[in-house]
Amino acid sequence: MPLFELDAFSVSFLDPDQPERHQTPARTVDSLSYAVDEGETLAIVGESGSGKSVSLLAATGLLNGDHRTEGAVRFRGHDLLAATPKQRRGILGKEIGFVFQDPQSNLHPFKPVGRQIEEVIAEHTALKPAARRARVLELLGEVGIQDAAQKAQHYPGHLSGGQRQRVMIAIAIALNPALIIADEPTTALDVSVQAGILGLLGRLQREHGTAIVFVSHDLAVVSRIADAIVVLKDGRLVESGPRDEVALAPREPYTRALLEASRARIRPRVRPIRATDAGPAEAEPKPLLGVRGLTKHYRRGSRVTPAVTGLDFTVGAGEIVGIVGESGSGKSTVGKVIAGLQFADSGEILLDGHAYPTKVSTQVPHLPAEVRRSVQLVFQDPYASLNPRRTVFQSIAAPLEANGWSKSSMRERVAEVARRTVVGDELLNRYPVALSGGQKQRVAIARALALGPRLVVADEPLAALDVTTQVEIIELILSLQQSLHTAFLFISHDLGVVAAIAQRVIVLGPNGVEEIGETEQVFTAPRSAYTRTLLDAIPRLDEAEVSTR
């Protein structure tokens, strides 16, 4: 008997603004069937909107919204859909643990993490407070958090992304559940932290015999941990089978497309395209952006934490320069300073000959209007970076309106940048809620291009997107670079993405700059041991790795 099983399971949604009797429910998950045995790891893979998360949330009674379910969901042979709320609460947390994609959103920001771990123990056991606290420290140690007693007193905002995810795992395993459902648990993490989380889940499974359902959009990631793979598309099961069978000899074109997207993201260019490759010149042209000695510290009371120290780099006109590194290496801080959202403590920044002011202040730097127009920013989360009350047209037009463009000129410009970023006319009157993640990010890029900037700072713009959508956005940015000669400072924790898009790469480590060089050189012959460690942590889909796992 399987431990956890979905049998012809379907999920349909109703429109809350329409009378139920006049509706045909929209089916999001259609007749989905799969099973997980004790101690097995099953990976569920597919693009955004394929039904991966919706099916599991609905199956366990955690899905919000007005929806209907059909079919059967069984855990240890018992029907979860027929369980009362009290019976379900007795199972969730105790026998089924959850690890969600975004620990920042799923951890209470105003409670110490130790207390949050303790809550699940108190809910399901009769342990005394002292025993519960001892168990919390044991769990923090088990998931690899150093100085457990101290970290237990910290709030989530004081921890790194990898540490927060380890806290989520500690909550999930607190009562040694038979099943852990891990919903995209490594998507927003850098490659070394991702490798650590995958290794941690594997170790916990070996030591405790826990079954794992691992949800991901990336077949390269799941190939490291899965025993079997289920591939979903548009709420339907496309293909399933043992890992080696699906990863090495997929039957379906859709699965092959996912595999190709995973591979495409880790291919460095054979010959980087540089702005200076256009033809011979008497002298090296001045860079569009020049940074020398950039230093930034963060102050909290008497404590001073260095974020960036003595960073030197340039970005040429029409060049894509990648900045990579682990969480806390200062990547996003560099982007915010270059975008004019924060002051540097010291150093020199020149954008097209205009110097940035240097001052220790909490205020946004005052930059000339020409500089503000010349550098624009694309944020990491397309779901949060667009105003939910503005249409796509209004979002793209916002910077034009702020700069005094006429209505007729705005319409023409919005139409132009929408065409260049493949934002269809049918999307212009929609609100963000009606867009996919990839469509939202295209709109964010279109908004950044509205004023015709010479430099776009892209801060983790692909982190929230599935691999096929990532490839589409990579191709879009490359086409914009070629057609508009726009330069990009591309910030990412994902070396695979940077390999596919950047001409030069800056590698930031715990002690500052580890390496700066051409993409091909950095990815094929890195000089830094730290860079080699990051490259080794990239999930790859090659026959040797998969077949010898």
Secondary structure, DSSP 8 states (H G I E B T S, - for coil): --SEEEEEEEEEE--TTS-GGG---EEEEEEEEEEE-TT-EEEEE--TTSSHHHHHHHHTT---SSEEEEEEEEETTEESTTS-HHHHHHHBTTTEEEE-S-HHHHS-TTS-HHHHHHHHHHHH----HHHHHHHHHHHHHHTT-SSHHHHTTS-GGGS-HHHHHHHHHHHHHTT--SEEEEESTTTTS-HHHHHHHHHHHHHHHHHH--EEEEEES-HHHHTTT-SEEEEEETTEEEEEEEHHHHHHS--SHHHHHHHHHHHHTT---SS---GGGGS--SS----SEEEEEEEEEEEETTEEEEEEEEEEEEE-TT-EEEEEE-TTSSHHHHHHHHTTSS--SEEEEEETTEE------SS-----HHHHHHEEEE-S-TTTSS-TTS-HHHHHHHHHHHTT--HHHHHHHHHHHHHHTT--GGGTT--GGGS-HHHHHHHHHHHHHTT--SEEEEESTTTTS-HHHHHHHHHHHHHHHHHH--EEEEEES-HHHHHHH-SEEEEEETTEEEEEEEHHHHHHS-S-HHHHHHHHTS----HHHHHT-
